[in-house]
Amino acid sequence: MFSYSVFLRLYHLPFSEGLDCCAAGNVVIDTLTEDGFLRDVVNKGDYIREIIKSWGFPIVKDVRGKGLMVGVQIDESVKPFDIEVKALEEGLCTAVSPSVFGRARLDSTFL
């Protein structure tokens, strides 16, 4: 793990005139170091990848990632843009982070 005091000294150096930026950085560090935060991120990511795999779509060749970064490898015969258009037509926004959703919201979105 990193030394929190060393990080803060290095972080504050370029932002010494921007105390609001420093405060925002402190909030981010506090959130990232909360008990269970990263475990929850890993669990949600694993859950999402398993759901996508369970769909059994023939165009999906592989699903992988780490945490909430989810990569879906699709068959080369399908254009990614076509998938994006179809997702939007169905009301699915593919650019929203699921980190703000609870398990019930993940279920309603992916199942």
CYANA upper distance limits for C-alpha pairs under 8 A (distance plus 0.5 A):
  2 PHE  CA      7 PHE  CA      7.88
  3 SER  CA      7 PHE  CA      6.68
  4 TYR  CA      8 LEU  CA      6.69
  5 SER  CA      9 ARG  CA      6.82
  6 VAL  CA     10 LEU  CA      6.76
  7 PHE  CA     11 TYR  CA      6.34
  8 LEU  CA     12 HIS  CA      6.39
  9 ARG  CA     13 LEU  CA      6.81
 10 LEU  CA     14 PRO  CA      8.32
 11 TYR  CA     15 PHE  CA      7.72
 11 TYR  CA     22 CYS  CA      8.17
 12 HIS  CA     16 SER  CA      6.06
 12 HIS  CA     22 CYS  CA      6.85
 15 PHE  CA     19 LEU  CA      7.60
 15 PHE  CA     21 CYS  CA      7.47
 15 PHE  CA     22 CYS  CA      7.25
 18 GLY  CA     22 CYS  CA      7.04
 19 LEU  CA     23 ALA  CA      6.63
 20 ASP  CA     24 ALA  CA      6.68
 21 CYS  CA     25 GLY  CA      6.64
 22 CYS  CA     26 ASN  CA      6.69
 23 ALA  CA     27 VAL  CA      6.86
 24 ALA  CA     28 VAL  CA      6.87
 25 GLY  CA     29 ILE  CA      6.72
 26 ASN  CA     30 ASP  CA      6.51
 27 VAL  CA     31 THR  CA      6.61
 28 VAL  CA     32 LEU  CA      6.63
 29 ILE  CA     33 THR  CA      6.61
 30 ASP  CA     34 GLU  CA      6.71
 31 THR  CA     37 PHE  CA      7.87
 32 LEU  CA     37 PHE  CA      6.86
 32 LEU  CA     38 LEU  CA      7.53
 33 THR  CA     37 PHE  CA      7.54
 33 THR  CA     38 LEU  CA      8.45
 36 GLY  CA     40 ASP  CA      6.46
 37 PHE  CA     41 VAL  CA      6.89
 38 LEU  CA     42 VAL  CA      6.73
 39 ARG  CA     43 ASN  CA      6.65
 40 ASP  CA     44 LYS  CA      6.56
 41 VAL  CA     45 GLY  CA      6.65
 41 VAL  CA     67 GLY  CA      5.96
 41 VAL  CA     68 LEU  CA      6.75
 41 VAL  CA     99 SER  CA      7.39
 42 VAL  CA     46 ASP  CA      6.63
 42 VAL  CA     66 LYS  CA      7.65
 42 VAL  CA     67 GLY  CA      4.87
 42 VAL  CA     68 LEU  CA      7.41
 43 ASN  CA     47 TYR  CA      6.57
 43 ASN  CA     67 GLY  CA      8.02
 44 LYS  CA     48 ILE  CA      6.65
 44 LYS  CA     67 GLY  CA      7.85
 44 LYS  CA     68 LEU  CA      7.44
 44 LYS  CA     99 SER  CA      8.30
 44 LYS  CA    103 ARG  CA      8.19
 45 GLY  CA     49 ARG  CA      6.72
 45 GLY  CA     65 GLY  CA      8.36
 45 GLY  CA     66 LYS  CA      7.38
 45 GLY  CA     67 GLY  CA      5.33
 45 GLY  CA     68 LEU  CA      5.03
 45 GLY  CA     69 MET  CA      7.63
 45 GLY  CA     70 VAL  CA      7.68
 46 ASP  CA     50 GLU  CA      6.68
 46 ASP  CA     66 LYS  CA      8.46
 46 ASP  CA     67 GLY  CA      7.65
 47 TYR  CA     51 ILE  CA      6.76
 48 ILE  CA     52 ILE  CA      6.79
 48 ILE  CA    106 LEU  CA      8.08
 48 ILE  CA    110 PHE  CA      8.13
 49 ARG  CA     53 LYS  CA      6.68
 49 ARG  CA     63 VAL  CA      6.77
 49 ARG  CA     64 ARG  CA      7.36
 49 ARG  CA     65 GLY  CA      8.44
 49 ARG  CA     70 VAL  CA      7.38
 50 GLU  CA     54 SER  CA      6.61
 51 ILE  CA     55 TRP  CA      7.13
 51 ILE  CA    110 PHE  CA      7.37
 51 ILE  CA    111 LEU  CA      7.79
 52 ILE  CA     56 GLY  CA      8.25
 52 ILE  CA     63 VAL  CA      7.88
 52 ILE  CA    110 PHE  CA      8.06
 53 LYS  CA     62 ASP  CA      8.40
 53 LYS  CA     63 VAL  CA      7.13
 56 GLY  CA     60 VAL  CA      8.03
 59 ILE  CA     74 ILE  CA      5.87
 59 ILE  CA     75 ASP  CA      5.47
 59 ILE  CA     78 VAL  CA      8.04
 60 VAL  CA     72 VAL  CA      7.30
 60 VAL  CA     73 GLN  CA      6.48
 60 VAL  CA     74 ILE  CA      5.09
 60 VAL  CA     75 ASP  CA      6.82
 61 LYS  CA     72 VAL  CA      8.07
 61 LYS  CA     73 GLN  CA      5.88
 61 LYS  CA     74 ILE  CA      5.83
 61 LYS  CA     75 ASP  CA      6.69
 62 ASP  CA     72 VAL  CA      6.37
 62 ASP  CA     73 GLN  CA      5.48
 62 ASP  CA     74 ILE  CA      7.65
 63 VAL  CA     70 VAL  CA      7.67
 63 VAL  CA     71 GLY  CA      6.23
 63 VAL  CA     72 VAL  CA      5.09
 63 VAL  CA     73 GLN  CA      6.74
 64 ARG  CA     70 VAL  CA      6.47
 64 ARG  CA     71 GLY  CA      5.75
 64 ARG  CA     72 VAL  CA      7.07
 65 GLY  CA     69 MET  CA      5.79
 65 GLY  CA     70 VAL  CA      5.15
 65 GLY  CA     71 GLY  CA      6.08
 66 LYS  CA     70 VAL  CA      7.35
 68 LEU  CA     97 SER  CA      8.19
 68 LEU  CA     98 PRO  CA      7.83
 68 LEU  CA     99 SER  CA      7.68
 74 ILE  CA     78 VAL  CA      7.50
 78 VAL  CA     82 ASP  CA      7.86
 78 VAL  CA     83 ILE  CA      8.38
 79 LYS  CA     83 ILE  CA      7.37
 80 PRO  CA     84 GLU  CA      6.87
 81 PHE  CA     85 VAL  CA      6.70
 82 ASP  CA     86 LYS  CA      6.67
 83 ILE  CA     87 ALA  CA      6.55
 84 GLU  CA     88 LEU  CA      6.74
 84 GLU  CA     94 THR  CA      7.89
 85 VAL  CA     89 GLU  CA      6.69
 86 LYS  CA     90 GLU  CA      6.76
 87 ALA  CA     91 GLY  CA      6.82
 87 ALA  CA     92 LEU  CA      5.51
 87 ALA  CA     93 CYS  CA      7.32
 87 ALA  CA     94 THR  CA      7.83
 88 LEU  CA     92 LEU  CA      5.70
 88 LEU  CA     93 CYS  CA      6.48
 88 LEU  CA     94 THR  CA      8.43
 98 PRO  CA    106 LEU  CA      7.83
101 PHE  CA    105 ARG  CA      6.11
101 PHE  CA    106 LEU  CA      6.99
102 GLY  CA    106 LEU  CA      6.91
103 ARG  CA    107 ASP  CA      6.67
104 ALA  CA    108 SER  CA      6.75
105 ARG  CA    109 THR  CA      6.59
106 LEU  CA    110 PHE  CA      6.48
106 LEU  CA    111 LEU  CA      8.39
107 ASP  CA    111 LEU  CA      5.72
